[in-house]
Amino acid sequence: MSGILKINITESEEVLKKLFLDQKTAKHRERVQVLYLLVTNQAETVGHLAALTGRPVR
């Protein structure tokens, strides 16, 4: 199935929250945000992640 992500994220929700706040640039914050969205099951597909972060699907 295209667009379904199958990655293993070992960081917890709490660790990702702290990492998000510690980031200095928007680019890095967005990357941590994507991991957070996946860990908290707020997004399951690439398309949904793109919609939540305001990025185009490539």
Short mmCIF file of the C-alpha atoms (twelve columns), coordinates in Angstrom:
data_MODEL
# 
_entry.id   MODEL 
# 
loop_
_atom_site.group_PDB 
_atom_site.id 
_atom_site.type_symbol 
_atom_site.label_atom_id 
_atom_site.label_alt_id 
_atom_site.label_comp_id 
_atom_site.label_asym_id 
_atom_site.label_seq_id 
_atom_site.Cartn_x 
_atom_site.Cartn_y 
_atom_site.Cartn_z 
_atom_site.pdbx_PDB_model_num 
ATOM 1  C CA . MET A 1  0.000  0.000  0.000  1 
ATOM 2  C CA . SER A 2  1.537  3.271  -1.068 1 
ATOM 3  C CA . GLY A 3  1.861  6.068  1.453  1 
ATOM 4  C CA . ILE A 4  1.789  3.850  4.550  1 
ATOM 5  C CA . LEU A 5  4.744  4.389  6.841  1 
ATOM 6  C CA . LYS A 6  6.450  1.451  8.493  1 
ATOM 7  C CA . ILE A 7  9.165  2.814  10.731 1 
ATOM 8  C CA . ASN A 8  10.119 1.973  14.281 1 
ATOM 9  C CA . ILE A 9  10.402 5.054  16.492 1 
ATOM 10 C CA . THR A 10 12.021 4.224  19.824 1 
ATOM 11 C CA . GLU A 11 11.651 7.651  21.461 1 
ATOM 12 C CA . SER A 12 8.689  8.181  23.753 1 
ATOM 13 C CA . GLU A 13 6.115  10.932 23.431 1 
ATOM 14 C CA . GLU A 14 7.724  12.800 26.343 1 
ATOM 15 C CA . VAL A 15 11.228 12.597 24.853 1 
ATOM 16 C CA . LEU A 16 9.957  13.907 21.516 1 
ATOM 17 C CA . LYS A 17 8.198  16.828 23.238 1 
ATOM 18 C CA . LYS A 18 11.478 17.798 24.909 1 
ATOM 19 C CA . LEU A 19 13.426 17.381 21.674 1 
ATOM 20 C CA . PHE A 20 10.879 19.566 19.871 1 
ATOM 21 C CA . LEU A 21 11.309 22.384 22.386 1 
ATOM 22 C CA . ASP A 22 15.112 22.109 22.244 1 
ATOM 23 C CA . GLN A 23 15.337 22.576 18.454 1 
ATOM 24 C CA . LYS A 24 16.817 25.839 17.203 1 
ATOM 25 C CA . THR A 25 15.522 25.872 13.619 1 
ATOM 26 C CA . ALA A 26 12.078 25.445 12.095 1 
ATOM 27 C CA . LYS A 27 13.388 22.668 9.848  1 
ATOM 28 C CA . HIS A 28 14.519 20.592 12.812 1 
ATOM 29 C CA . ARG A 29 11.352 21.312 14.798 1 
ATOM 30 C CA . GLU A 30 9.266  20.099 11.866 1 
ATOM 31 C CA . ARG A 31 11.228 16.851 11.664 1 
ATOM 32 C CA . VAL A 32 10.675 16.139 15.341 1 
ATOM 33 C CA . GLN A 33 7.009  17.129 14.954 1 
ATOM 34 C CA . VAL A 34 6.554  14.473 12.259 1 
ATOM 35 C CA . LEU A 35 7.982  11.822 14.599 1 
ATOM 36 C CA . TYR A 36 5.686  13.042 17.374 1 
ATOM 37 C CA . LEU A 37 2.634  12.829 15.108 1 
ATOM 38 C CA . LEU A 38 3.542  9.258  14.232 1 
ATOM 39 C CA . VAL A 39 4.204  8.194  17.840 1 
ATOM 40 C CA . THR A 40 0.905  9.665  19.040 1 
ATOM 41 C CA . ASN A 41 -0.994 8.031  16.133 1 
ATOM 42 C CA . GLN A 42 -2.239 11.381 14.843 1 
ATOM 43 C CA . ALA A 43 -1.047 10.469 11.331 1 
ATOM 44 C CA . GLU A 44 -0.683 7.112  9.612  1 
ATOM 45 C CA . THR A 45 0.132  7.975  5.996  1 
ATOM 46 C CA . VAL A 46 2.512  10.259 4.165  1 
ATOM 47 C CA . GLY A 47 -0.444 12.215 2.787  1 
ATOM 48 C CA . HIS A 48 -1.913 12.790 6.226  1 
ATOM 49 C CA . LEU A 49 1.479  13.908 7.575  1 
ATOM 50 C CA . ALA A 50 1.823  16.320 4.676  1 
ATOM 51 C CA . ALA A 51 -1.611 17.777 5.344  1 
ATOM 52 C CA . LEU A 52 -0.908 18.207 9.064  1 
ATOM 53 C CA . THR A 53 2.449  19.891 8.495  1 
ATOM 54 C CA . GLY A 54 1.401  21.954 5.482  1 
ATOM 55 C CA . ARG A 55 3.837  20.271 3.135  1 
ATOM 56 C CA . PRO A 56 3.148  18.987 -0.376 1 
ATOM 57 C CA . VAL A 57 3.158  15.235 -0.986 1 
ATOM 58 C CA . ARG A 58 6.010  14.265 -3.273 1 
# 
